[in-house]
Amino acid sequence: MRVSLLDFRDRLEDCLEAKGAQEITLDRASSMIQWAERIHRCGIRFLAKNKAAYSRTDMTRIKALSEKGNTVFLDANGQSLAVAGIQAMDKASVHAKEQGMGLAVISNVCDLVGLGQLVEETMEDGLACFATFVVDPVSEEGQILTELYGNSRGIIGVPGDEEDLYIELYGLPVSHDVFMQGITPENIGELVVSALTKSDPEKSDKQVPGCSLLVLDLPQLYPDMIKGLEAGVSTAPARLFNPADQIARNQDIAEEGYQVEEGDWNVICAQEGLTTVSKVDAKT
């Protein structure tokens, strides 16, 4: 079924609010679901399957474990990335603008389906971002994400003069473990190679659950980074997103709305605290 963009956003925000999302995180949570639906066509499906998604959004429960140099470690206390991501991106971006590079490491976080939205937001500010995530494959979210597109992933976004570069790695880059330890690459070449190198699948069950966000403010190096990443992606298990395809997708959504599964949409509309408009009422 088709749902207009306006109806999609309104109903989505109603659903998230009914789930318990605080006003301060409502826009971010909504943006993450819209990103997942726009890029992977799985945002509504994820929300329909995970009834606890975005229900834990208390900003005061995010703990700053430590801050070393240009790296900050946060404990999300089992909460959504819609909450922890706000603080993580702010910290990493500040360090990047001051030192060229900033890293935020988030542990004990759920609802990682919308990580790419943070990458896109960072690119809009003229910053590059290398992000990774791992969720426990036996957890509820892990099972859902594995079914949708895997329980681990690397995402790369670099703003360009003509076109932005956006890549998703099928699996986890080897950089995840070092990022989770707060170790940043010593040079851009090392960063590019590690970002496009998939970790050993036999070790996937030993990967540390969590999320890392490496933000760069090095515009003079972006052209070379883009060339290196474009060259490397052809041999990596990764998907390079075509900007023209994304523009066409956005235009289609703006004109025609989202194409969603009726069953999933009905679950969203039937969430506790929401009222469903009947066909009779809709005609009056």
Wavefront OBJ file of the C-alpha trace (Angstrom):
o trace
v 0.000 0.000 0.000
v 1.050 3.604 -0.604
v 1.191 6.096 2.261
v 1.686 9.772 1.475
v 4.796 11.424 2.889
v 2.759 13.675 5.198
v 0.579 10.846 6.528
v 3.655 8.668 6.959
v 5.431 11.267 9.076
v 2.370 12.160 11.142
v 1.433 8.558 11.934
v 5.040 7.613 12.610
v 5.453 10.430 15.137
v 2.135 9.502 16.768
v 3.332 5.925 17.089
v 6.731 6.878 18.527
v 5.119 9.270 20.996
v 2.694 6.539 22.095
v 5.664 4.218 22.619
v 7.108 6.729 25.067
v 9.666 8.666 23.044
v 10.415 11.997 24.696
v 9.811 15.148 22.690
v 13.528 15.936 22.611
v 14.268 12.642 20.810
v 11.058 12.320 18.784
v 12.407 14.060 15.666
v 15.620 12.018 15.739
v 13.767 8.702 16.189
v 11.372 9.624 13.374
v 14.283 10.559 11.104
v 15.975 7.221 11.794
v 12.898 5.194 10.861
v 12.372 7.318 7.744
v 16.026 6.789 6.789
v 15.690 3.010 7.204
v 12.521 3.034 5.089
v 14.016 5.302 2.421
v 17.339 3.462 2.092
v 16.486 -0.144 2.985
v 12.666 -0.158 2.908
v 12.606 -1.737 6.355
v 11.871 1.094 8.836
v 8.185 0.358 9.337
v 8.812 -3.364 9.297
v 11.420 -2.959 12.036
v 9.113 -0.794 14.130
v 6.208 -3.226 13.698
v 8.340 -6.194 14.744
v 10.168 -4.514 17.652
v 7.517 -3.258 20.042
v 10.142 -1.879 22.445
v 11.885 0.213 19.780
v 12.350 3.851 20.796
v 10.486 3.363 24.079
v 13.618 4.072 26.132
v 14.541 7.692 25.553
v 15.714 9.268 28.796
v 18.540 11.698 28.042
v 19.629 11.765 31.688
v 20.496 8.050 31.640
v 23.284 8.379 29.078
v 26.595 8.071 30.902
v 29.908 9.530 29.772
v 32.322 6.785 30.829
v 35.495 8.627 29.879
v 36.999 11.086 27.433
v 40.562 10.596 26.227
v 42.067 12.985 23.718
v 39.688 13.138 20.798
v 37.672 10.066 21.872
v 34.597 9.875 24.089
v 33.106 6.660 25.507
v 29.373 6.606 26.244
v 27.148 4.027 27.935
v 23.617 4.241 26.500
v 22.217 2.230 29.421
v 20.240 -0.002 27.065
v 18.629 2.922 25.291
v 18.074 3.955 21.700
v 20.619 5.478 19.356
v 18.052 8.254 18.932
v 19.117 9.343 22.419
v 22.780 8.367 22.587
v 23.478 9.514 19.034
v 22.737 13.132 19.882
v 25.493 13.331 22.464
v 27.879 11.103 20.514
v 27.701 13.135 17.315
v 28.012 16.433 19.189
v 31.151 15.235 20.979
v 32.767 13.644 17.926
v 31.991 16.658 15.723
v 33.467 19.125 18.237
v 36.684 17.103 18.460
v 36.807 16.812 14.659
v 36.476 20.563 14.195
v 39.172 21.181 16.811
v 41.611 18.371 15.939
v 40.566 17.145 12.500
v 39.255 13.854 13.846
v 36.850 12.842 16.613
v 35.628 9.436 17.735
v 32.555 8.505 19.785
v 32.163 4.943 21.065
v 28.744 3.872 22.346
v 28.182 0.670 24.308
v 25.011 -0.895 25.713
v 22.860 0.655 22.977
v 19.750 -0.659 21.223
v 17.780 0.486 18.148
v 20.762 0.791 15.816
v 18.710 0.419 12.653
v 18.955 4.159 11.907
v 22.722 4.616 12.215
v 23.001 5.777 8.610
v 20.800 8.770 9.392
v 23.548 10.086 11.672
v 26.094 9.606 8.887
v 23.934 11.575 6.450
v 23.395 14.328 9.011
v 27.140 14.595 9.549
v 27.763 14.866 5.806
v 25.260 17.709 5.579
v 27.526 19.618 7.998
v 30.479 19.114 5.645
v 32.070 16.392 7.767
v 33.025 12.850 6.764
v 31.888 9.928 8.907
v 32.945 6.300 9.276
v 30.422 4.393 11.401
v 30.140 0.779 12.540
v 27.601 -1.180 14.524
v 27.270 -4.641 16.036
v 24.262 -6.013 17.890
v 23.985 -9.342 19.681
v 22.557 -11.682 17.001
v 20.486 -13.579 19.574
v 18.854 -10.440 20.985
v 15.435 -9.330 19.731
v 16.906 -6.505 17.689
v 19.763 -8.719 16.528
v 17.320 -11.269 15.145
v 15.302 -8.538 13.412
v 18.332 -6.801 11.919
v 19.837 -10.118 10.823
v 16.599 -10.863 8.991
v 16.506 -7.376 7.444
v 20.133 -6.659 6.563
v 22.506 -8.194 9.060
v 23.452 -7.592 12.686
v 26.739 -5.845 11.845
v 27.639 -3.193 9.312
v 30.051 -0.453 8.355
v 28.819 2.814 6.851
v 30.944 5.488 5.191
v 29.921 8.976 4.134
v 32.223 11.594 2.594
v 30.960 14.944 1.250
v 32.202 15.793 -2.250
v 32.376 18.930 -4.355
v 30.021 17.481 -6.970
v 28.551 14.350 -5.393
v 28.689 12.880 -1.905
v 30.033 9.362 -1.458
v 28.003 6.855 0.548
v 29.040 3.223 1.078
v 27.710 0.366 3.200
v 29.875 -2.662 3.902
v 28.184 -6.061 3.901
v 29.472 -7.213 7.252
v 31.812 -5.547 9.673
v 35.033 -3.704 8.838
v 38.132 -4.617 10.809
v 38.183 -1.025 12.062
v 35.272 -1.758 14.432
v 37.358 -3.447 17.121
v 40.001 -0.722 17.204
v 37.330 1.988 17.191
v 35.579 0.308 20.120
v 38.917 0.446 21.927
v 39.224 4.155 21.160
v 42.084 3.728 18.696
v 41.919 6.026 15.678
v 43.925 5.351 12.477
v 47.271 7.092 12.149
v 46.707 8.110 8.538
v 43.942 8.351 5.956
v 45.295 5.462 3.876
v 45.076 3.166 6.878
v 41.544 4.390 7.532
v 40.394 3.711 3.962
v 41.892 0.220 3.906
v 40.512 -0.799 7.305
v 37.078 0.603 6.517
v 36.739 -1.524 3.380
v 38.277 -4.696 4.796
v 35.710 -7.130 6.134
v 36.466 -8.846 9.429
v 36.839 -12.611 9.683
v 33.302 -14.096 9.724
v 34.514 -16.838 12.077
v 35.149 -14.124 14.667
v 31.799 -12.378 14.168
v 30.332 -13.958 17.279
v 33.171 -12.446 19.293
v 32.709 -8.885 18.065
v 31.943 -6.323 20.736
v 28.316 -5.105 20.489
v 28.083 -1.362 20.161
v 28.443 1.549 17.809
v 31.369 3.725 16.745
v 31.276 7.090 14.985
v 34.537 8.462 13.577
v 34.028 12.023 12.334
v 36.557 13.865 10.148
v 36.890 17.563 9.386
v 39.599 17.304 6.740
v 38.014 18.757 3.578
v 41.361 19.093 1.825
v 41.671 15.289 1.909
v 38.122 14.400 0.864
v 38.828 14.210 -2.903
v 41.646 11.686 -2.377
v 39.575 9.769 0.155
v 36.700 9.510 -2.307
v 39.032 8.274 -5.062
v 40.561 5.678 -2.738
v 37.206 4.459 -1.478
v 35.694 4.269 -4.965
v 38.685 2.242 -6.136
v 38.592 -0.052 -3.128
v 34.857 -0.702 -3.079
v 35.038 -2.701 -6.318
v 36.948 -5.454 -4.540
v 35.219 -5.180 -1.158
v 31.956 -6.795 -0.040
v 30.268 -3.404 -0.117
v 27.573 -1.361 -1.826
v 28.397 2.041 -3.282
v 25.187 4.079 -3.423
v 24.574 5.999 -6.641
v 23.587 9.605 -5.817
v 21.309 9.732 -8.869
v 19.411 6.666 -7.626
v 18.980 8.255 -4.206
v 17.693 11.493 -5.736
v 15.203 9.508 -7.815
v 14.099 7.569 -4.742
v 13.569 10.781 -2.752
v 11.596 12.303 -5.626
v 9.397 9.218 -5.851
v 8.655 9.360 -2.130
v 7.872 13.085 -2.291
v 5.417 12.555 -5.145
v 3.967 9.107 -4.448
v 4.671 8.460 -0.768
v 6.104 5.293 0.785
v 5.240 1.790 -0.405
v 4.788 -0.235 2.790
v 3.369 -3.611 3.766
v -0.239 -3.161 4.816
v 0.122 -5.582 7.735
v 3.112 -3.728 9.160
v 1.386 -0.374 8.676
v -1.722 -1.608 10.488
v 0.439 -2.700 13.426
v 1.891 0.807 13.587
v -1.532 2.438 13.437
v -2.946 0.095 16.060
v -0.320 0.807 18.720
v -1.668 1.531 22.181
v -2.480 5.204 22.561
v -3.353 5.677 18.899
v -6.790 5.893 17.329
v -7.431 4.340 13.949
v -9.761 6.202 11.617
v -12.445 3.882 10.250
v -13.486 3.950 6.582
v -16.908 5.271 7.627
v -15.371 8.144 9.591
v -12.978 8.916 6.756
v -15.901 9.494 4.364
v -17.771 11.884 6.675
l 1 2 3 4 5 6 7 8 9 10 11 12 13 14 15 16 17 18 19 20 21 22 23 24 25 26 27 28 29 30 31 32 33 34 35 36 37 38 39 40 41 42 43 44 45 46 47 48 49 50 51 52 53 54 55 56 57 58 59 60 61 62 63 64 65 66 67 68 69 70 71 72 73 74 75 76 77 78 79 80 81 82 83 84 85 86 87 88 89 90 91 92 93 94 95 96 97 98 99 100 101 102 103 104 105 106 107 108 109 110 111 112 113 114 115 116 117 118 119 120 121 122 123 124 125 126 127 128 129 130 131 132 133 134 135 136 137 138 139 140 141 142 143 144 145 146 147 148 149 150 151 152 153 154 155 156 157 158 159 160 161 162 163 164 165 166 167 168 169 170 171 172 173 174 175 176 177 178 179 180 181 182 183 184 185 186 187 188 189 190 191 192 193 194 195 196 197 198 199 200 201 202 203 204 205 206 207 208 209 210 211 212 213 214 215 216 217 218 219 220 221 222 223 224 225 226 227 228 229 230 231 232 233 234 235 236 237 238 239 240 241 242 243 244 245 246 247 248 249 250 251 252 253 254 255 256 257 258 259 260 261 262 263 264 265 266 267 268 269 270 271 272 273 274 275 276 277 278 279 280 281 282 283 284
